[in-house]
């Protein structure tokens, strides 16, 4: 099939969960389908981004971002306004009218409004997370406004009326969305991991080192880290004074980098997270706000690094020997103390086939074929 993929960002470099997911899925489907990727330019994209994306698509077109006009700006979620491209929207009517594409894949709802006034075609809307659920939780945590929640509710209702086929990272997200919009067809396309890239290393793990991994300009990660440092870290350090926490992530705030906490080390903007996953006694995922699933859990498990997570942090993952899930952040202190006391895990054979990106790509391939075969 000829598939037109609309992305709010260039899915390269592989330094954020959304970009990793889009790139890995498209790269594995390139041989089965003729993929045409239309992406909105990102200001900080490395020079090699467009060349590397040749591995994931037959054609790449990059469109400049532009300010969203008023009054539309007043009604749009912040993410939709941020990734707006008048140039891309101007090119879409001809693409739809030409009949050149068997399917249009919209990679996140923030681009979906551009399709709403166009004649219907076979389409699939890909949700990396449930934006409405995420924004509601951020509002309850005092990190965004009620108005932003209302904007996402309006956009979700619009796209649910237009798009029949939707793809989600987890069954949990699919069920929540269909509970609100039962007429939609939901496809679950789980996250994966590059098993050739993330492999166990023959290095000794530090029995007292914990790792927090995640983009530090992403509100759910910031909220989880702040809660962990306030509610868990003092008790854990009192029980095990030699414990250290290494915080690895993109774009940490000046306040986080400046604030001195005993045993906490902030390492920004690393090129390769594997050395940290190879050395840590455990990865901690203290999220209370979520949606989709965390790629860092799959990466840690693939490298033999145990994971201790809240239930929200571990959404989308089946029980595993090296994955311990607790109900809330407050329960992490006891679980982590127990994990550290147990010492490094015994090396063993990896049974990680279910986490392979190839499996996930097969699920997206089936979703594409179902959406293309359905009436527009």
C-alpha positions as CSV (number, residue, x, y, z in Angstrom):
1,X,0.0,0.0,0.0
2,X,1.0,3.6,-0.4
3,X,0.6,5.2,3.1
4,X,0.8,8.9,3.9
5,X,2.1,9.4,7.4
6,X,1.5,12.8,9.0
7,X,3.9,13.5,12.0
8,X,4.0,16.5,14.2
9,X,7.8,16.2,14.4
10,X,10.7,14.6,12.7
11,X,11.1,11.2,14.3
12,X,14.8,11.6,14.6
13,X,17.0,11.8,16.7
14,X,15.9,8.9,18.9
15,X,15.9,10.9,22.1
16,X,12.2,10.8,23.1
17,X,9.7,8.1,23.4
18,X,7.4,9.4,20.6
19,X,10.2,9.8,18.1
20,X,11.6,6.3,18.9
21,X,8.2,4.7,18.5
22,X,7.4,6.3,15.2
23,X,10.8,5.7,13.7
24,X,11.0,2.0,14.8
25,X,7.5,1.2,13.5
26,X,8.0,2.9,10.2
27,X,11.4,1.5,9.6
28,X,10.1,-2.1,10.0
29,X,7.1,-1.4,7.7
30,X,9.1,0.3,4.9
31,X,9.6,-3.0,2.9
32,X,6.0,-4.0,3.1
33,X,4.5,-0.6,2.2
34,X,5.5,2.5,0.3
35,X,5.6,5.0,3.2
36,X,5.5,8.8,2.5
37,X,6.3,10.7,5.6
38,X,5.2,14.3,6.0
39,X,6.7,15.9,9.1
40,X,6.6,19.3,10.8
41,X,10.1,20.7,11.2
42,X,11.6,20.9,14.7
43,X,13.9,23.8,15.4
44,X,16.7,21.8,17.0
45,X,16.8,18.9,14.6
46,X,20.3,17.7,13.8
47,X,21.6,18.1,10.3
48,X,21.6,14.3,9.7
49,X,17.9,13.9,10.7
50,X,16.5,13.9,7.2
51,X,19.2,11.5,5.8
52,X,18.6,9.0,8.7
53,X,14.8,9.1,8.0
54,X,15.5,7.6,4.6
55,X,15.8,4.3,6.5
56,X,12.1,4.6,7.5
57,X,10.3,5.9,4.5
58,X,10.3,6.0,0.7
59,X,9.7,9.8,0.7
60,X,10.2,12.5,3.3
61,X,8.7,16.0,3.1
62,X,9.4,18.5,5.8
63,X,7.1,21.5,6.5
64,X,7.9,24.6,8.4
65,X,6.1,25.3,11.6
66,X,4.0,28.5,11.7
67,X,2.0,30.5,14.3
68,X,-1.6,29.3,14.6
69,X,-4.0,32.1,13.6
70,X,-6.4,33.8,16.0
71,X,-9.2,32.9,16.9
72,X,-8.3,29.3,16.2
73,X,-5.4,29.6,18.6
74,X,-7.7,30.3,21.5
75,X,-9.5,27.0,21.1
76,X,-6.5,24.7,20.4
77,X,-4.6,22.7,22.9
78,X,-1.1,24.0,23.5
79,X,0.4,21.0,21.7
80,X,-1.7,21.5,18.6
81,X,-0.7,25.2,18.4
82,X,3.0,24.4,18.9
83,X,3.1,21.9,16.0
84,X,0.9,23.9,13.7
85,X,2.1,24.1,10.1
86,X,0.1,26.2,7.6
87,X,2.3,24.9,4.8
88,X,1.4,21.2,5.6
89,X,-2.3,22.1,5.9
90,X,-2.2,23.8,2.5
91,X,-0.7,20.7,0.9
92,X,-3.2,18.2,2.3
93,X,-6.3,18.9,0.1
94,X,-4.4,18.0,-3.1
95,X,-3.0,14.8,-1.4
96,X,-6.5,13.7,-0.4
97,X,-8.0,14.6,-3.8
98,X,-5.4,12.9,-5.8
99,X,-6.3,9.4,-4.6
100,X,-2.6,8.6,-4.5
101,X,-2.6,7.1,-1.1
102,X,-4.4,3.9,0.1
103,X,-4.3,5.1,3.7
104,X,-3.6,8.3,5.7
105,X,-1.9,7.6,9.1
106,X,-2.1,10.6,11.4
107,X,0.6,10.3,14.1
108,X,-1.0,12.0,17.1
109,X,-4.3,13.9,17.4
110,X,-2.5,17.3,17.5
111,X,-2.4,17.1,13.6
112,X,-5.8,15.6,13.1
113,X,-7.8,18.8,12.8
114,X,-6.2,19.5,9.5
115,X,-8.0,16.5,8.0
116,X,-11.5,17.2,9.4
117,X,-12.8,19.3,6.5
118,X,-11.3,17.1,3.8
119,X,-13.3,14.4,1.9
120,X,-13.1,11.2,3.9
121,X,-10.5,8.7,2.9
122,X,-9.2,5.5,4.6
123,X,-7.5,6.9,7.7
124,X,-6.0,5.8,11.0
125,X,-5.3,8.0,14.0
126,X,-2.3,6.9,16.1
127,X,-2.4,7.8,19.9
128,X,1.0,7.7,21.6
129,X,-1.0,8.4,24.8
130,X,-4.5,9.5,25.7
131,X,-4.0,13.3,25.7
132,X,-7.3,14.0,27.4
133,X,-6.5,11.6,30.3
134,X,-3.1,13.0,30.6
135,X,-4.3,16.6,30.7
136,X,-7.0,15.8,33.3
137,X,-4.3,14.3,35.6
138,X,-2.0,17.2,35.1
139,X,-4.8,19.6,35.9
140,X,-5.6,17.7,39.2
141,X,-1.9,17.9,40.0
142,X,-2.0,21.6,39.5
143,X,0.3,21.5,36.4
144,X,-2.2,22.7,33.8
145,X,-5.4,24.6,33.5
146,X,-9.0,23.4,33.3
147,X,-9.3,25.3,30.0
148,X,-6.5,23.1,28.5
149,X,-8.5,20.0,29.6
150,X,-11.6,21.4,27.9
151,X,-9.7,22.1,24.7
152,X,-8.5,18.5,24.6
153,X,-12.0,17.2,25.3
154,X,-13.3,19.2,22.3
155,X,-10.6,17.9,20.0
156,X,-11.1,14.3,21.1
157,X,-14.8,14.5,20.3
158,X,-14.0,15.9,16.9
159,X,-11.5,13.3,16.0
160,X,-13.7,10.5,17.3
161,X,-16.4,11.5,15.0
162,X,-14.1,11.7,12.0
163,X,-11.7,8.8,12.5
164,X,-13.1,5.3,12.8
165,X,-9.8,3.4,13.2
166,X,-7.5,4.3,16.1
167,X,-4.2,2.8,17.3
168,X,-3.1,2.8,21.0
169,X,0.0,1.7,22.9
170,X,-1.9,-0.2,25.5
171,X,-5.2,-2.1,26.0
172,X,-5.9,0.2,28.9
173,X,-5.8,3.3,26.7
174,X,-7.9,1.5,24.0
175,X,-10.6,0.6,26.6
176,X,-10.7,4.1,28.1
177,X,-11.1,5.7,24.7
178,X,-13.8,3.2,23.5
179,X,-15.7,3.7,26.8
180,X,-16.2,7.3,25.7
181,X,-16.5,6.5,21.9
182,X,-17.9,3.0,21.5
183,X,-18.4,3.4,17.7
184,X,-14.6,3.5,17.1
185,X,-12.4,0.5,16.1
186,X,-9.4,0.2,18.5
187,X,-6.1,-1.4,17.6
188,X,-3.5,-2.1,20.2
189,X,0.1,-1.6,18.9
190,X,2.4,-2.1,21.9
191,X,5.8,-0.5,22.4
192,X,8.9,-2.5,21.7
193,X,12.7,-2.4,22.1
194,X,15.6,-2.8,19.7
195,X,16.9,-6.1,21.1
196,X,20.1,-5.9,19.1
197,X,20.9,-2.4,20.6
198,X,19.8,-3.0,24.2
199,X,21.7,-6.1,25.4
200,X,23.1,-7.1,28.8
201,X,26.7,-6.0,29.3
202,X,29.5,-7.8,31.2
203,X,29.9,-5.0,33.7
204,X,29.4,-5.1,37.5
205,X,26.3,-3.4,38.7
206,X,26.6,-0.8,41.6
207,X,24.5,-2.4,44.4
208,X,23.6,1.1,45.8
209,X,22.8,3.0,42.6
210,X,19.3,3.7,41.4
211,X,18.4,5.2,38.1
212,X,15.7,7.6,37.0
213,X,15.5,7.9,33.2
214,X,13.2,10.2,31.2
215,X,12.8,13.6,29.5
216,X,12.9,16.3,32.1
217,X,10.9,18.8,30.2
218,X,7.9,16.4,30.2
219,X,5.4,17.2,32.9
220,X,4.6,13.7,34.1
221,X,8.3,12.9,34.5
222,X,8.9,16.1,36.4
223,X,5.9,15.4,38.7
224,X,7.0,11.8,39.3
225,X,10.6,12.8,40.1
226,X,9.5,15.6,42.4
227,X,7.1,13.3,44.3
228,X,9.8,10.6,44.6
229,X,12.4,13.1,46.0
230,X,9.9,14.5,48.5
231,X,8.0,11.3,49.6
232,X,10.5,8.4,49.1
233,X,14.1,9.6,48.9
234,X,14.5,10.8,52.6
235,X,13.2,7.5,54.0
236,X,15.2,5.4,51.6
237,X,18.4,7.3,52.4
238,X,17.7,7.0,56.1
239,X,17.4,3.3,55.8
240,X,20.3,2.9,53.3
241,X,22.6,5.9,53.6
242,X,24.9,4.8,50.8
243,X,22.1,4.7,48.2
244,X,22.5,7.1,45.3
245,X,20.1,8.2,42.6
246,X,21.3,9.1,39.1
247,X,18.8,11.2,37.2
248,X,19.4,11.0,33.4
249,X,17.3,13.1,31.1
250,X,16.9,15.7,28.4
251,X,16.5,19.4,29.3
252,X,16.4,19.4,33.1
253,X,15.3,22.6,34.7
254,X,17.9,25.0,36.1
255,X,16.3,24.5,39.5
256,X,16.7,20.7,39.4
257,X,20.3,21.1,38.3
258,X,21.0,23.7,41.0
259,X,19.2,22.0,43.9
260,X,21.7,19.9,46.0
261,X,20.3,16.8,47.5
262,X,22.5,14.2,49.2
263,X,23.1,11.3,46.9
264,X,21.3,12.7,43.9
265,X,23.2,13.3,40.6
266,X,21.6,15.0,37.6
267,X,23.2,14.1,34.2
268,X,21.5,16.0,31.3
269,X,21.3,15.3,27.6
270,X,23.3,12.0,27.3
271,X,23.8,10.5,23.9
272,X,23.6,6.9,25.1
273,X,21.6,5.6,28.1
274,X,22.9,2.1,27.9
275,X,26.0,2.6,30.3
276,X,23.6,3.8,33.0
277,X,21.2,0.9,32.5
278,X,24.1,-1.5,32.6
279,X,25.4,-0.1,35.9
280,X,22.3,0.6,38.0
281,X,21.0,-1.8,40.6
282,X,17.4,-0.8,39.5
283,X,15.5,1.6,37.3
284,X,12.8,3.5,39.3
285,X,9.6,4.7,37.5
286,X,7.7,6.8,40.1
287,X,4.9,8.1,37.8
288,X,1.5,9.1,39.0
289,X,0.4,10.6,35.7
290,X,0.7,8.5,32.6
291,X,-0.7,7.3,29.3
292,X,0.7,5.0,26.7
293,X,3.7,3.0,28.0
294,X,7.2,3.7,29.0
295,X,9.9,2.6,26.5
296,X,12.5,2.9,29.2
297,X,11.0,-0.1,31.0
298,X,11.5,-2.3,27.9
299,X,15.0,-1.0,27.4
300,X,15.9,-1.7,31.1
301,X,14.5,-5.3,31.0
302,X,16.3,-6.0,27.7
303,X,19.6,-5.0,29.4
304,X,18.9,-7.1,32.5
305,X,18.3,-4.0,34.7
306,X,15.5,-4.6,37.3
307,X,12.6,-2.2,37.3
308,X,10.5,-0.9,40.3
309,X,7.5,1.1,39.1
310,X,4.2,2.4,40.2
311,X,1.1,0.9,38.5
312,X,0.7,3.9,36.3
313,X,4.3,3.8,35.3
314,X,4.1,0.1,34.3
315,X,0.9,0.4,32.2
316,X,1.2,-1.8,29.1
317,X,3.7,-4.3,30.5
318,X,2.9,-7.9,31.6
319,X,4.3,-9.2,34.9
320,X,8.0,-10.1,34.6
321,X,10.6,-11.5,37.1
322,X,12.6,-8.2,37.0
323,X,9.6,-5.9,37.0
324,X,8.1,-5.1,40.4
325,X,5.0,-3.0,40.4
326,X,3.6,-1.1,43.5
327,X,0.3,0.7,43.8
328,X,1.6,4.2,44.6
329,X,4.8,6.3,45.0
330,X,4.7,5.9,48.8
331,X,5.2,2.2,48.4
332,X,8.4,2.6,46.5
333,X,10.7,3.0,49.5
334,X,10.0,-0.4,50.9
335,X,10.1,-2.1,47.4
336,X,13.4,-0.4,46.5
337,X,15.0,-1.2,49.8
338,X,14.1,-4.8,49.3
339,X,15.4,-4.7,45.7
340,X,18.7,-3.2,46.8
341,X,19.1,-5.7,49.6
342,X,18.6,-8.6,47.2
343,X,21.8,-7.7,45.3
344,X,22.3,-7.8,41.5
345,X,20.1,-10.2,39.6
346,X,21.5,-13.4,38.3
347,X,22.3,-13.3,34.6
348,X,19.9,-15.4,32.6
349,X,18.5,-16.0,29.2
350,X,16.3,-13.2,27.9
351,X,12.8,-14.1,27.0
352,X,11.9,-10.8,25.4
353,X,10.3,-11.8,22.1
354,X,7.1,-10.0,23.1
355,X,9.0,-6.7,23.4
356,X,10.5,-6.8,20.0
357,X,9.6,-3.9,17.7
358,X,9.0,-6.5,14.9
359,X,6.0,-7.8,16.9
360,X,4.7,-4.3,17.3
361,X,5.1,-3.5,13.6
362,X,3.1,-6.6,12.7
363,X,0.2,-5.2,14.8
364,X,0.4,-1.8,13.1
365,X,0.5,-3.6,9.7
366,X,-2.7,-5.4,10.5
367,X,-4.3,-2.1,11.7
368,X,-3.3,-0.4,8.5
369,X,-4.7,-3.1,6.3
370,X,-8.0,-3.2,8.3
371,X,-8.3,0.6,8.0
372,X,-7.5,0.6,4.3
373,X,-10.1,-2.1,3.6
374,X,-12.9,-0.3,5.5
375,X,-15.3,2.1,3.8
376,X,-14.1,5.7,4.3
